[in-house]
Amino acid sequence: MSPLVRSFVSHFGEMGSRWGINRTVGQIYALIFVSPEPLNAEQIAEQLEFSRSNVSMGLKELQAWRLVRLRHLPGDRREYFEAPTDAWEIFRTLAEERRRREIEPTLSMLRNALLETPSTEEDRIAQERMKGMHDLIELMLTWFDDVQRLDAQTLSQLMRMGSKVQKVLEFTGKVKALPGGKVH
């Protein structure tokens, strides 16, 4: 590995735990992502100096997250792996998987909790707060669905607008300031 690739792979490994994956999985993904050609498990194990079993488990996890794809090369029986190279596609995949794994179960739990009849004042207050959380998550998911339908160029333009959207809302009187000057 070149120093540039080694640095990238090492960083992804260090950041993995902050993103909810282990160091090994982060490094495997980073190596596959920057590789100009699909890699097989033996190549990955050799370059990262990992055991074949660690690589195999890491590849299974990356496939479950839909971050790597399996490929077969003509005349070769081994399985090769490649990662999407489009950053927007990766972002969308990660967002969809996080939604499916983390947000939807929480939303389902909140929906069930809101169907309960509160038996105490404490339960009524708890349920009222859960309703606020439920409504925010529903609003975020609606926005997420709208954003997911945008093509990468439109999404990029929208993100570049940044504070311009706030200025338009301020101009039309649709923005309210929070104490301390923060806008909401």
Order of alpha helices (4+ residues) and beta strands (2+ residues): alpha-alpha-beta-alpha-alpha-beta-beta-alpha-alpha-alpha-alpha-alpha
